[in-house]
């Protein structure tokens, strides 16, 4: 086998290994992203179950209504770039 053919095959092997590495990295990234999503969902559920109930117990109904009215008076913001749509 001549040297240029050996070099070409070697480079092909390197590219193939690189493709495997990219695929593995994409799989790792997907697992990391899935883990982040699960952690966020768990945190949100915790806030809904525990934190919001504590707030309601501590601040009272009148303050809750005042906070709600402050948010109701906020204008709706229409995003020009719907980043959440893929």
N, C-alpha and C positions, 0 to 999 in steps of 0.2 A: 504494500500500500504506500502510495507516495505521500510526501509531507503535506501538500496542500489539501489532499483528501482527508488526511488525519486531522488537520486544523479545522476543516469544514465540519467534520463529524463532531469534533470537540466543541466547536461553537454551537452546533445544534443541540448537543447535550446541555450546554450551559443555558441556552434559551429555554429548553424544556424544563430544566430545574427551576429557572426563574418563573416560568408559568405556574409550576406547582406551588412555588413560594407565594406568588400573588394570590392564587386560589386559597391557600391556607390562611393568608393574611385577611382575605375577604371573609372567610368563615370565622376567623377570630374576631374581626370587627363586628360581624353580625351577632356573635355571641355576646360581645361587650355591649353592643347597643341594646340587645334584648334584656340584658341584666340591668342596664340603666332604666329602661322602660318599666321593668318589674319593680325596681326600687322606688321610682317615682309614683307608680300606682299604689304601692304599699304606704308611702308617705302621705299621699293624698287621702287614702282611706283612713289612716291614723288621725289626720287632721279632722276629717268629717266625724269620726267616732268620738274622739277624745277632746281635741283642742277647741273645736267650736262649741261643744257642750260646756266646757269649762268657762269659755268666754261668756256664754249666755247666763251661766250661774253667777258670774262675778259682776258683770256690768249692768245687768237689769234690762227690762223690756224697753224702757224709755230711751236709753242710750242706743239700743239696737235699732229702734225705729229712726232715731236721728241719723245713724250711720247709713241705714237703708235710703233715707231721703237724700242724703248727700250723693249717693251713687246713682239714684234715679235721675237726678238733675244733670248728669254728665251726658254730653252729646255722644252719639254713636260714631265711631271712627270707621270709615269704610277704607279698607286697605286697597291700594291700587295694585299691589303685587300679592296675590293670594299664595303666599309661600307654603301654605299647608297643603296645597293641591300639587300633586305630582304629575 
